[in-house]
Amino acid sequence: MNKHIIHIKNMVCPRCVTTVKNIAEELEMQPIETKLGYVETAVGATFSQLAEFKQRLEAVGFELLTERHSQVAEDIKLAVIRHFYGESRKPNYLNFSDWLSKEVNVSYSHLSSVFSEQTGVTIEHYIIAQRIERAKELLSYGTKSMSQISDELEYRSPQHFSGQFKQVTGMSPSEYKKGGSENRRGVDDVS
């Protein structure tokens, strides 16, 4: 059986996976597996199926990725998102650069260059932005202490977490918890 992988941008959550799978099924593209960032089909899509698939994806905020560099940048984003939302945690003994290289199967220097070229920000900037967005979510729930959030998001200390949070958002985690939760963004809007 020939398998075909179609890479898709902006798939960042389980609902995204379900939406893409449903569209592929409705178009009779025979999806075998649908995961963050791609759908694998049993047969190649016809030109008309692919055109309709593209149009329907765009209508709900997704985009087909056909260029390899775009796919690599999206793979990096998805790995970071999966890490901070607990779907694929990096081992504590690995730093982000080594872990990303293993996840995407490309050298970090190449990843760094491609990511900056495609997104206009560094991988480090993106990681910090996702980390802060996840912190905002955890703070808004009010169920974890600053120390627990700091640990979960792999900060060296609660003070480091608090300092970086204030540097990025302009307010301390405590101030945010008291009234800044309207400043949250979706994980696919973080850059």
C-alpha positions as CSV (number, residue, x, y, z in Angstrom):
1,M,0.0,0.0,0.0
2,N,1.4,3.5,-0.9
3,K,1.1,6.0,1.9
4,H,1.1,9.7,1.3
5,I,1.8,12.3,4.0
6,I,0.3,15.8,3.7
7,H,1.9,18.4,6.0
8,I,-0.5,20.9,7.5
9,K,0.3,24.2,9.3
10,N,-1.5,25.4,12.5
11,M,-2.6,22.0,13.8
12,V,-1.9,22.5,17.5
13,C,-4.5,20.6,19.5
14,P,-6.6,17.4,19.5
15,R,-9.6,19.3,18.0
16,C,-7.4,20.4,15.1
17,V,-6.5,16.7,14.5
18,T,-10.2,15.7,14.6
19,T,-11.1,18.6,12.2
20,V,-8.5,17.7,9.7
21,K,-9.3,14.0,9.9
22,N,-13.0,14.7,9.3
23,I,-12.3,16.8,6.3
24,A,-10.0,14.1,4.8
25,E,-12.7,11.5,5.4
26,E,-15.5,13.6,3.9
27,L,-13.3,14.0,0.8
28,E,-12.7,10.2,0.7
29,M,-9.0,10.7,1.0
30,Q,-8.7,7.5,3.1
31,P,-6.8,8.9,6.1
32,I,-4.8,6.3,7.9
33,E,-3.3,8.5,10.6
34,T,-3.8,12.1,11.6
35,K,-1.5,13.7,14.1
36,L,-0.4,17.3,14.9
37,G,1.1,18.6,11.7
38,Y,0.1,16.0,9.2
39,V,-2.4,13.5,7.8
40,E,-1.3,10.2,6.3
41,T,-3.5,8.8,3.5
42,A,-3.7,5.3,2.0
43,V,-3.7,6.7,-1.5
44,G,-2.5,9.9,-3.2
45,A,-5.1,12.6,-3.4
46,T,-6.4,13.6,-6.8
47,F,-5.8,17.1,-7.9
48,S,-9.4,18.0,-7.3
49,Q,-9.4,16.4,-3.8
50,L,-6.3,18.2,-2.9
51,A,-7.7,21.6,-4.2
52,E,-10.9,21.0,-2.2
53,F,-8.9,19.8,0.9
54,K,-6.7,23.0,0.7
55,Q,-9.8,25.2,0.4
56,R,-11.6,23.6,3.3
57,L,-8.5,23.6,5.5
58,E,-8.0,27.3,4.9
59,A,-11.6,28.0,5.7
60,V,-10.9,26.7,9.3
61,G,-7.5,28.3,9.7
62,F,-5.1,25.6,8.5
63,E,-2.6,25.7,5.6
64,L,-1.0,23.0,3.4
65,L,2.8,23.0,3.7
66,T,4.6,22.1,0.5
67,E,8.0,23.6,1.0
68,R,10.5,21.6,3.1
69,H,11.7,24.6,5.1
70,S,8.1,25.5,6.1
71,Q,7.6,21.9,7.2
72,V,10.7,22.0,9.4
73,A,9.7,25.2,11.1
74,E,6.2,23.8,11.7
75,D,7.8,20.5,13.1
76,I,9.8,22.7,15.6
77,K,6.7,24.6,16.7
78,L,4.7,21.4,17.2
79,A,7.6,19.7,19.2
80,V,7.7,22.8,21.5
81,I,3.9,22.9,21.9
82,R,3.8,19.1,22.6
83,H,6.5,19.5,25.2
84,F,4.8,22.3,27.2
85,Y,1.4,20.7,27.0
86,G,2.8,17.3,28.2
87,E,2.2,15.2,25.1
88,S,5.9,14.6,24.4
89,R,8.2,15.8,27.2
90,K,11.9,16.1,26.7
91,P,14.0,14.2,29.2
92,N,15.4,16.4,31.9
93,Y,19.0,15.4,31.0
94,L,18.7,16.9,27.5
95,N,18.7,20.6,26.7
96,F,16.2,21.9,24.2
97,S,18.6,22.2,21.3
98,D,19.6,18.5,21.5
99,W,16.1,17.4,22.1
100,L,14.7,19.4,19.1
101,S,17.5,18.0,16.9
102,K,16.4,14.4,17.8
103,E,12.7,15.2,17.5
104,V,13.0,16.8,14.0
105,N,16.0,14.6,13.0
106,V,18.0,17.6,11.7
107,S,21.1,19.3,13.2
108,Y,20.3,22.2,15.5
109,S,22.3,24.7,13.5
110,H,20.2,23.9,10.5
111,L,17.0,24.0,12.6
112,S,18.0,27.4,14.0
113,S,18.7,28.9,10.6
114,V,15.6,27.5,9.0
115,F,13.3,28.5,11.9
116,S,14.6,32.1,12.0
117,E,14.3,32.4,8.2
118,Q,10.7,31.1,8.2
119,T,9.3,32.8,11.3
120,G,11.4,35.9,11.8
121,V,12.2,34.9,15.4
122,T,14.7,32.6,17.0
123,I,13.9,29.2,18.4
124,E,14.8,30.5,21.9
125,H,12.4,33.4,21.5
126,Y,9.6,31.0,20.4
127,I,10.3,28.6,23.4
128,I,10.1,31.5,25.8
129,A,6.9,32.8,24.2
130,Q,5.3,29.3,24.4
131,R,6.5,28.8,28.0
132,I,5.0,32.2,29.1
133,E,1.7,31.4,27.3
134,R,1.5,28.1,29.1
135,A,2.3,29.9,32.4
136,K,-0.5,32.3,31.8
137,E,-2.9,29.3,31.3
138,L,-1.7,27.6,34.5
139,L,-1.9,30.9,36.5
140,S,-5.4,31.5,35.3
141,Y,-6.5,28.1,36.6
142,G,-5.3,29.1,40.1
143,T,-4.6,25.5,41.1
144,K,-0.8,25.5,41.2
145,S,1.7,27.5,43.2
146,M,4.4,29.7,41.5
147,S,6.9,27.0,42.5
148,Q,4.9,24.2,40.9
149,I,4.5,26.2,37.7
150,S,8.2,27.1,37.7
151,D,9.1,23.4,38.0
152,E,6.6,22.3,35.4
153,L,7.9,24.8,32.9
154,E,11.5,23.9,33.7
155,Y,12.7,27.2,35.1
156,R,15.8,27.2,37.2
157,S,13.9,28.8,40.1
158,P,10.6,30.5,40.9
159,Q,12.6,33.8,40.8
160,H,13.8,33.1,37.3
161,F,10.2,32.3,36.2
162,S,8.9,35.5,37.8
163,G,11.6,37.6,36.3
164,Q,11.1,36.2,32.8
165,F,7.3,36.4,33.1
166,K,7.5,40.1,34.1
167,Q,10.0,40.9,31.3
168,V,7.7,39.4,28.6
169,T,4.3,40.4,29.9
170,G,5.1,43.6,31.9
171,M,3.5,42.2,35.0
172,S,4.5,39.8,37.7
173,P,2.8,36.3,37.8
174,S,0.9,37.5,40.9
175,E,-0.4,40.6,39.1
176,Y,-1.4,38.5,36.1
177,K,-3.2,36.0,38.3
178,K,-5.2,38.9,39.9
179,G,-6.4,40.4,36.7
180,G,-4.5,39.9,33.5
181,S,-5.9,36.7,32.2
182,E,-7.6,38.4,29.3
183,N,-4.1,38.7,27.7
184,R,-3.9,35.1,26.7
185,R,-3.3,33.9,23.1
186,G,-3.9,30.6,21.4
187,V,-0.8,28.4,21.1
188,D,-0.9,28.8,17.3
189,D,-0.8,32.7,17.7
190,V,2.4,32.7,19.7
191,S,5.5,33.9,17.9
